[in-house]
Amino acid sequence: MRRAALALGAAVMLAAACTPAPKENKIADPGTEVSGTVELWHFFTDREAGAIDTVIKDFTATHPKITVNVKSGQDDAKVTQAIGAGNGPDIGLSYSTDIVGKFCASGAWVDLNQYIQRDKVDLNKLNAATRQYTEYAGKRCAMPFLADAYGIFYNRDMFAQAGIAGPPRTLDELAEDAKKLTVRNADGTLKTVGFLPLSDYYENSAAHLAPMVGAKWLTGDGKSAIGGDPAWKTLLTWQKQLVDFYGYDNLVKFKAGLGDEFSADNAFQKGQVAINIDAEFRLAFLADQAPGLKFGVAPLPVSDPARYGGGYITGNILGISKNAKNPEAAWELIKYLTTDDQAVTKLAELIKNVPTTTAALADPKLRQDADFKVFLDIFANPNSSTTPPSSSGPAYQETFGQFLTQWQAGKVANLDTGLAEADAKVNGVMRLGG
């Protein structure tokens, strides 16, 4: 992403040096009829791409003067490269909120505030976390499409065999249950694991674990908060104690024998791990790949019982490319896909992701599925949190992730010193990224 952003900057500077400075683009007056062709690139494929096409047809039925060309299967790298080359789509649909800071800072996606203010769009109808991860430094260069809410999945049969009545609500209960649910082979190696605590296992990234303790990533001035927030020390101390219970080498060996997360050989689906951190999209995988598995879902366990009910929130985002050929039609489509409650509800139902408007979250049809309702409630819970946008993109999370792999392996002698060093490294990569 950084190379693409640099390429974009170079292209802009070259154009400025060779041609007169372009006039500032003015948005249309209120009430202007929008027409023409708009191009949308998104990353979805197969069934999910078909869902997008269905809702696009609904849009064109009510906007007959707008033609939408859709290009599916385009990941963030392709979109970024196309924008850097000056021939990106009118609209990019990204699977990662981590690009918001980079795209806002570089200008790769335009600031949507001008359209929002002109059309009097009420952003309060959007979930609070989605408003956070679509804005950076006063610029709202993205709108939330659909979202993911993270909690835990647990194996009901394994819980019953271990005499555990229900899901853990605290970190202490999670550790206690994990030990009860673990089965070792005669040689001490792991046969079945209650909860696999390694940060490089499936969805166990630091971002997904942080809401368990309410840990903060950044300070108010955009610097690393990792070393100064005691919540990180609480989380990492808890994690390392559980790693030591299993034995780090045992966990590494056990993890090496597990199947791919998004295959039918997923460790939770195969009954190899009793408790997994995962999001609502796992429900569709379970229905398709493990229909006989008896499971339950619940919010993330927490260090403070008063915070129970929340989880980690992230989502897909839509933005208008700075070289969009028809920005007005692009905004009209984005506005429909992200603020029209019927469209948002239909997308959530078809793709099986969490909707982002408060009205769609309350839709009775979506809440009929008891398991899906748990994730809707997690998404709406005030104790849920997300990762803040940064001009360095996901670099601060990746850098801290490198520290975590050293910590869990027992290669960090002093946690306080290690967190301070991680702070310095995070600030370093953020300066470079900025």
C-alpha positions as CSV (number, residue, x, y, z in Angstrom):
1,M,0.0,0.0,0.0
2,R,2.8,2.4,0.9
3,R,4.5,1.9,-2.6
4,A,1.1,2.5,-4.2
5,A,0.6,5.7,-2.2
6,L,4.1,6.9,-3.2
7,A,3.4,6.1,-6.8
8,L,0.2,8.1,-6.6
9,G,2.1,11.0,-5.1
10,A,4.8,10.9,-7.8
11,A,2.2,10.8,-10.5
12,V,0.4,13.8,-9.1
13,M,3.6,15.8,-8.8
14,L,4.6,14.9,-12.3
15,A,1.3,16.0,-13.7
16,A,1.5,19.3,-11.7
17,A,4.9,20.0,-13.2
18,C,3.9,19.4,-16.8
19,T,0.4,20.8,-17.0
20,P,-1.5,23.8,-15.4
21,A,-3.0,23.2,-12.0
22,P,-6.5,21.8,-12.5
23,K,-9.4,23.8,-11.2
24,E,-10.9,22.6,-7.9
25,N,-13.7,20.1,-8.5
26,K,-17.0,21.5,-7.4
27,I,-19.8,19.2,-6.4
28,A,-23.2,19.6,-8.1
29,D,-25.9,21.8,-6.6
30,P,-28.5,20.2,-4.4
31,G,-31.3,18.5,-6.4
32,T,-29.2,18.1,-9.5
33,E,-30.3,15.0,-11.5
34,V,-27.4,12.5,-11.6
35,S,-26.8,10.4,-14.7
36,G,-24.1,8.5,-16.5
37,T,-21.9,5.4,-15.9
38,V,-20.2,4.5,-12.7
39,E,-17.6,1.8,-12.1
40,L,-17.5,-0.2,-8.9
41,W,-14.7,-2.6,-8.0
42,H,-15.1,-5.0,-5.1
43,F,-13.4,-8.1,-3.6
44,F,-16.4,-10.4,-3.3
45,T,-16.7,-13.5,-5.4
46,D,-19.2,-16.3,-6.1
47,R,-22.4,-16.2,-3.9
48,E,-21.4,-12.9,-2.3
49,A,-20.7,-11.3,-5.6
50,G,-24.2,-12.4,-6.7
51,A,-25.6,-10.7,-3.7
52,I,-23.9,-7.4,-4.7
53,D,-25.4,-7.7,-8.2
54,T,-28.9,-8.2,-6.8
55,V,-28.7,-5.0,-4.8
56,I,-27.1,-3.1,-7.7
57,K,-30.2,-4.1,-9.8
58,D,-32.4,-2.6,-7.1
59,F,-30.4,0.6,-7.3
60,T,-30.6,0.9,-11.1
61,A,-34.3,0.2,-11.0
62,T,-34.8,3.4,-8.9
63,H,-32.0,5.3,-10.7
64,P,-32.6,4.5,-14.4
65,K,-30.3,7.2,-15.7
66,I,-27.2,5.7,-13.9
67,T,-25.5,2.6,-15.3
68,V,-23.3,0.6,-12.9
69,N,-20.4,-1.5,-14.2
70,V,-19.2,-3.9,-11.6
71,K,-15.8,-5.6,-11.5
72,S,-15.7,-8.4,-8.8
73,G,-12.7,-10.2,-7.2
74,Q,-10.6,-7.0,-7.0
75,D,-8.6,-7.0,-3.7
76,D,-7.2,-3.9,-2.0
77,A,-3.8,-4.2,-3.7
78,K,-5.4,-4.1,-7.2
79,V,-7.5,-1.1,-6.3
80,T,-4.5,0.8,-4.8
81,Q,-2.3,0.1,-7.8
82,A,-5.0,1.2,-10.2
83,I,-5.5,4.5,-8.3
84,G,-1.8,5.1,-8.2
85,A,-1.6,4.5,-12.0
86,G,-4.4,7.1,-12.5
87,N,-7.0,4.6,-13.9
88,G,-8.7,3.4,-10.8
89,P,-12.5,2.8,-10.5
90,D,-15.0,5.4,-9.6
91,I,-15.7,3.4,-6.4
92,G,-13.5,1.0,-4.5
93,L,-15.0,-1.4,-2.0
94,S,-12.3,-2.5,0.5
95,Y,-12.4,-5.4,2.9
96,S,-10.0,-3.6,5.3
97,T,-10.7,-0.5,7.5
98,D,-6.9,-0.3,7.9
99,I,-6.5,1.6,4.5
100,V,-8.7,4.5,5.6
101,G,-5.9,6.5,7.2
102,K,-3.6,6.0,4.3
103,F,-6.2,6.8,1.7
104,C,-7.4,9.9,3.5
105,A,-3.9,11.1,4.2
106,S,-2.7,10.6,0.6
107,G,-5.9,11.8,-1.0
108,A,-6.4,8.5,-2.9
109,W,-10.1,8.6,-1.8
110,V,-11.9,12.0,-1.8
111,D,-13.3,13.6,1.3
112,L,-17.1,12.8,1.4
113,N,-18.0,15.4,3.9
114,Q,-19.0,17.8,1.1
115,Y,-21.5,15.4,-0.3
116,I,-22.8,14.4,3.2
117,Q,-23.4,18.1,4.1
118,R,-25.0,18.9,0.8
119,D,-27.5,16.0,1.0
120,K,-28.0,16.4,4.7
121,V,-27.1,12.7,5.4
122,D,-27.6,11.9,9.1
123,L,-24.4,10.0,10.2
124,N,-26.0,9.3,13.6
125,K,-28.0,6.5,11.9
126,L,-24.6,4.7,11.5
127,N,-23.1,2.6,14.3
128,A,-20.6,4.7,16.3
129,A,-17.6,2.4,15.7
130,T,-18.2,2.5,11.9
131,R,-18.1,6.3,12.1
132,Q,-14.7,6.0,13.8
133,Y,-13.1,3.7,11.3
134,T,-14.3,5.6,8.2
135,E,-12.7,9.0,9.2
136,Y,-9.2,10.2,9.6
137,A,-7.9,13.6,10.6
138,G,-11.3,15.3,10.0
139,K,-11.7,13.7,6.6
140,R,-14.4,11.2,6.0
141,C,-13.1,9.5,2.9
142,A,-15.1,6.3,3.3
143,M,-18.5,5.0,4.3
144,P,-19.2,1.7,6.1
145,F,-20.6,-1.1,3.8
146,L,-21.1,-4.1,6.0
147,A,-19.4,-5.1,9.2
148,D,-18.0,-8.0,11.3
149,A,-18.4,-8.4,15.0
150,Y,-16.2,-10.8,16.9
151,G,-17.1,-13.0,19.9
152,I,-16.4,-16.6,20.8
153,F,-17.7,-19.9,19.4
154,Y,-17.8,-22.9,21.8
155,N,-18.4,-26.6,21.4
156,R,-21.5,-27.5,23.4
157,D,-20.8,-31.3,23.5
158,M,-17.3,-30.7,24.8
159,F,-18.6,-28.3,27.4
160,A,-21.1,-30.9,28.6
161,Q,-18.5,-33.6,28.8
162,A,-16.3,-31.3,30.9
163,G,-19.2,-30.3,33.1
164,I,-19.2,-26.7,32.1
165,A,-22.6,-25.1,32.1
166,G,-22.1,-22.1,29.8
167,P,-19.6,-19.9,28.0
168,P,-16.9,-18.0,30.0
169,R,-17.6,-14.4,30.7
170,T,-14.2,-13.4,32.2
171,L,-10.6,-14.1,31.3
172,D,-10.2,-16.1,34.5
173,E,-13.1,-18.3,33.5
174,L,-11.8,-18.7,30.0
175,A,-8.4,-19.9,31.3
176,E,-10.2,-22.3,33.8
177,D,-12.5,-23.7,31.1
178,A,-9.6,-24.0,28.6
179,K,-7.7,-26.2,31.0
180,K,-10.8,-28.4,31.8
181,L,-11.4,-28.9,28.1
182,T,-7.9,-29.8,27.2
183,V,-6.9,-33.4,26.6
184,R,-3.3,-34.6,26.4
185,N,-1.8,-37.6,24.8
186,A,0.2,-40.1,26.9
187,D,3.4,-38.4,26.0
188,G,2.1,-35.0,27.2
189,T,1.5,-33.6,23.7
190,L,-1.8,-32.0,23.0
191,K,-4.7,-34.0,21.6
192,T,-7.5,-31.5,22.1
193,V,-7.1,-27.9,23.2
194,G,-9.7,-25.9,25.1
195,F,-8.5,-22.5,23.9
196,L,-5.4,-22.0,21.7
197,P,-3.8,-18.7,23.1
198,L,-1.2,-18.1,20.4
199,S,-1.6,-14.7,18.8
200,D,-0.8,-16.1,15.3
201,Y,-3.6,-18.6,15.4
202,Y,-6.6,-17.9,13.2
203,E,-8.4,-14.8,14.5
204,N,-6.3,-14.3,17.6
205,S,-4.7,-11.1,16.5
206,A,-4.0,-8.4,19.0
207,A,-6.7,-6.2,17.5
208,H,-9.3,-8.9,18.1
209,L,-8.1,-9.5,21.7
210,A,-7.8,-5.9,22.8
211,P,-11.5,-5.4,23.6
212,M,-11.2,-8.1,26.2
213,V,-9.3,-5.7,28.4
214,G,-10.2,-2.4,26.9
215,A,-6.7,-1.8,25.6
216,K,-5.9,1.4,23.7
217,W,-3.8,1.5,20.6
218,L,-3.1,5.2,20.1
219,T,-2.9,8.3,22.2
220,G,-4.8,11.5,21.4
221,D,-1.9,12.9,19.4
222,G,-1.6,9.7,17.3
223,K,1.3,8.0,19.0
224,S,1.5,4.5,20.4
225,A,-0.4,4.0,23.7
226,I,0.8,0.4,24.1
227,G,3.6,1.0,26.6
228,G,1.5,3.4,28.7
229,D,-1.7,1.4,28.9
230,P,-1.7,-1.2,31.7
231,A,-4.5,-3.1,29.9
232,W,-2.0,-4.5,27.5
233,K,0.1,-5.8,30.3
234,T,-3.0,-7.4,31.8
235,L,-3.8,-9.1,28.5
236,L,-0.3,-10.3,27.8
237,T,0.3,-11.6,31.3
238,W,-2.9,-13.6,31.1
239,Q,-2.0,-15.0,27.6
240,K,1.5,-16.0,28.6
241,Q,0.3,-17.9,31.7
242,L,-2.0,-19.9,29.5
243,V,0.7,-20.5,27.0
244,D,3.0,-21.8,29.8
245,F,0.2,-24.2,31.0
246,Y,0.2,-25.8,27.6
247,G,3.9,-25.5,26.8
248,Y,4.9,-23.2,23.9
249,D,6.5,-26.0,21.9
250,N,3.4,-28.2,22.4
251,L,1.2,-25.4,21.1
252,V,3.4,-24.8,18.1
253,K,3.4,-28.5,17.2
254,F,-0.4,-28.8,17.7
255,K,-1.1,-25.7,15.6
256,A,1.1,-27.0,12.8
257,G,-1.2,-29.9,12.4
258,L,-4.4,-27.9,12.1
259,G,-6.3,-27.2,8.9
260,D,-6.8,-24.0,7.1
261,E,-9.1,-21.5,8.9
262,F,-11.5,-21.1,5.9
263,S,-11.6,-24.8,4.9
264,A,-13.8,-27.6,6.1
265,D,-10.7,-28.7,8.2
266,N,-11.0,-25.6,10.5
267,A,-9.9,-26.7,13.9
268,F,-13.1,-25.7,15.7
269,Q,-15.3,-27.3,13.1
270,K,-13.2,-30.5,13.4
271,G,-13.6,-30.6,17.2
272,Q,-9.8,-30.1,17.8
273,V,-10.3,-26.7,19.6
274,A,-13.3,-26.2,22.0
275,I,-13.3,-22.3,22.1
276,N,-12.5,-20.0,19.2
277,I,-12.5,-16.3,18.7
278,D,-14.4,-15.7,15.4
279,A,-17.0,-13.4,13.8
280,E,-20.5,-13.8,12.5
281,F,-19.4,-15.0,9.1
282,R,-18.4,-18.3,10.8
283,L,-22.1,-19.1,11.1
284,A,-22.3,-19.6,7.3
285,F,-19.2,-21.8,7.3
286,L,-20.6,-24.0,10.0
287,A,-23.9,-24.4,8.2
288,D,-22.2,-25.4,5.1
289,Q,-19.1,-27.4,6.3
290,A,-20.1,-28.7,9.8
291,P,-23.9,-28.9,9.9
292,G,-23.9,-31.5,12.7
293,L,-21.7,-29.6,15.1
294,K,-23.5,-28.4,18.2
295,F,-22.1,-25.0,19.1
296,G,-22.9,-21.8,21.0
297,V,-21.8,-18.2,20.5
298,A,-21.2,-15.4,23.1
299,P,-19.4,-12.1,23.5
300,L,-15.7,-12.0,24.2
301,P,-14.7,-12.8,27.8
302,V,-13.3,-9.7,29.6
303,S,-11.0,-8.7,32.5
304,D,-13.7,-6.5,34.0
305,P,-17.2,-8.1,34.2
306,A,-18.7,-4.6,33.8
307,R,-17.4,-4.6,30.2
308,Y,-19.0,-7.9,29.2
309,G,-21.2,-7.9,26.1
310,G,-18.8,-6.3,23.6
311,G,-16.2,-7.5,21.1
312,Y,-14.1,-6.4,18.2
313,I,-15.7,-4.6,15.3
314,T,-14.4,-4.1,11.8
315,G,-15.9,-3.9,8.4
316,N,-15.9,-3.2,4.7
317,I,-15.7,0.3,3.4
318,L,-16.6,2.2,0.2
319,G,-14.8,5.3,-1.2
320,I,-14.7,7.5,-4.3
321,S,-11.3,7.4,-6.1
322,K,-9.6,10.8,-6.6
323,N,-9.6,10.1,-10.3
324,A,-13.2,9.0,-10.5
325,K,-14.8,9.9,-13.9
326,N,-18.3,10.3,-12.5
327,P,-18.0,11.2,-8.8
328,E,-21.6,12.4,-8.5
329,A,-23.0,9.0,-9.7
330,A,-20.4,7.3,-7.4
331,W,-21.7,9.2,-4.4
332,E,-25.3,8.4,-5.3
333,L,-24.5,4.7,-5.3
334,I,-22.4,4.8,-2.1
335,K,-25.2,6.7,-0.4
336,Y,-27.7,4.1,-1.4
337,L,-25.5,1.1,-0.4
338,T,-24.6,2.6,3.0
339,T,-27.6,4.6,4.2
340,D,-30.7,3.1,2.7
341,D,-32.0,0.8,5.4
342,Q,-33.7,-1.6,3.1
343,A,-30.6,-2.0,0.9
344,V,-28.3,-2.4,4.0
345,T,-30.7,-5.0,5.5
346,K,-30.9,-6.9,2.2
347,L,-27.1,-7.0,1.8
348,A,-26.7,-8.2,5.4
349,E,-29.2,-11.0,4.9
350,L,-27.7,-12.1,1.6
351,I,-24.0,-11.9,2.5
352,K,-24.5,-12.9,6.2
353,N,-22.5,-9.9,7.6
354,V,-23.6,-7.4,10.2
355,P,-25.5,-4.3,8.9
356,T,-24.2,-0.9,9.8
357,T,-27.3,1.3,10.3
358,T,-29.2,1.3,13.6
359,A,-32.5,0.6,11.9
360,A,-31.1,-2.4,10.0
361,L,-29.6,-3.7,13.3
362,A,-33.1,-3.7,14.8
363,D,-34.7,-5.4,11.8
364,P,-36.8,-8.3,13.1
365,K,-36.0,-10.5,10.1
366,L,-32.3,-10.4,10.8
367,R,-32.8,-11.0,14.5
368,Q,-34.8,-14.2,14.1
369,D,-31.6,-16.3,14.1
370,A,-30.6,-16.5,17.7
371,D,-26.9,-17.0,17.0
372,F,-26.7,-14.1,14.5
373,K,-28.6,-11.9,17.0
374,V,-25.7,-12.4,19.4
375,F,-23.4,-10.7,16.9
376,L,-25.8,-7.9,16.2
377,D,-25.9,-7.2,19.9
378,I,-22.1,-7.3,20.2
379,F,-21.9,-4.8,17.3
380,A,-24.3,-2.5,19.0
381,N,-22.8,-2.8,22.5
382,P,-21.0,0.3,23.8
383,N,-18.1,-1.9,25.1
384,S,-17.2,-3.0,21.6
385,S,-14.3,-1.3,19.9
386,T,-12.3,-1.1,16.8
387,T,-8.7,-0.3,15.7
388,P,-8.2,3.5,15.0
389,P,-7.2,4.6,11.5
390,S,-3.6,5.7,11.0
391,S,-1.7,7.2,8.0
392,S,0.6,4.1,8.3
393,G,-2.3,1.8,7.7
394,P,-2.0,-1.5,9.6
395,A,1.8,-1.0,10.2
396,Y,1.3,-0.3,13.9
397,Q,-0.6,-3.5,14.4
398,E,1.8,-5.6,12.4
399,T,4.8,-4.2,14.3
400,F,3.1,-5.0,17.7
401,G,2.2,-8.4,16.3
402,Q,5.9,-9.1,15.8
403,F,6.5,-8.3,19.5
404,L,3.7,-10.7,20.5
405,T,5.3,-13.6,18.7
406,Q,8.5,-13.0,20.6
407,W,6.6,-12.6,23.9
408,Q,4.6,-15.8,23.6
409,A,7.7,-17.7,22.7
410,G,9.4,-16.7,26.0
411,K,12.0,-14.5,24.3
412,V,11.1,-11.3,26.2
413,A,12.7,-11.2,29.6
414,N,10.8,-8.2,31.0
415,L,7.4,-7.3,29.9
416,D,7.6,-3.6,30.9
417,T,10.8,-3.2,29.0
418,G,9.5,-5.1,26.1
419,L,6.3,-3.0,25.8
420,A,8.4,0.2,26.0
421,E,10.6,-1.1,23.1
422,A,7.5,-2.1,21.2
423,D,6.2,1.5,21.7
424,A,9.3,2.9,20.2
425,K,9.1,0.6,17.2
426,V,5.5,1.3,16.6
427,N,6.1,5.1,16.7
428,G,9.0,4.6,14.3
429,V,6.9,2.8,11.6
430,M,4.1,5.3,12.1
431,R,6.5,8.2,11.4
432,L,7.6,6.5,8.2
433,G,4.1,5.7,7.2
434,G,2.9,9.2,7.8
